[in-house]
Amino acid sequence: MTFELRKIKGLTIIELLIVLTLISLILLIVIPKIKVNDYELLAQSKKLCNDIRNIRILQMSEGGVYRILLHEKSYRVLKGTIQIKKVDLKENYKLIYSKQEIMFKSNGAPTYGGTTIRLLDLKTNRYCEITIVPASGRILMADTIY
């Protein structure tokens, strides 16, 4: 008695489930990493925005000379010549600005007029914008990444 073995072409259900499981595991690992970059960019931008708002409030309430000096990879918060805080940006971020110094008058208006500051992620070329309105001194930041 001889049996003939048929050549079966196609996938079984188990093989199909294994392939789908592997694809879903790969996607579960990759997708959160994409969102982490956006989160870090927003977090750094909000930190700078809050520091600008703080020096504006301090200038209006206490007086003195509060200012922020912007550099490409960092910024410093100063009271007169005394450094209050220095923030170094992460390695793949860069500040783009038209005015290096941010100061406010006692009424809250910017000393040197309004400006827009961009925090750029060099890996993805995405950025966040912080705008200082010229007349009022309001500091605006959209939660949008461009």
HELIX and SHEET records of a PDB file:
HELIX    1   1 ILE A   13  GLU A   62  1                                  50    
SHEET    1   A 4 ILE A  82  ASP A  88  0                                        
SHEET    2   A 4 SER A  74  LYS A  79 -1                                        
SHEET    3   A 4 TYR A  66  LEU A  70 -1                                        
SHEET    4   A 4 GLU A 101  MET A 103 -1                                        
SHEET    1   B 4 TYR A  93  ILE A  96  0                                        
SHEET    2   B 4 THR A 115  ASP A 121 -1                                        
SHEET    3   B 4 ARG A 126  ILE A 132 -1                                        
SHEET    4   B 4 ILE A 139  MET A 141 -1                                        
END                                                                             
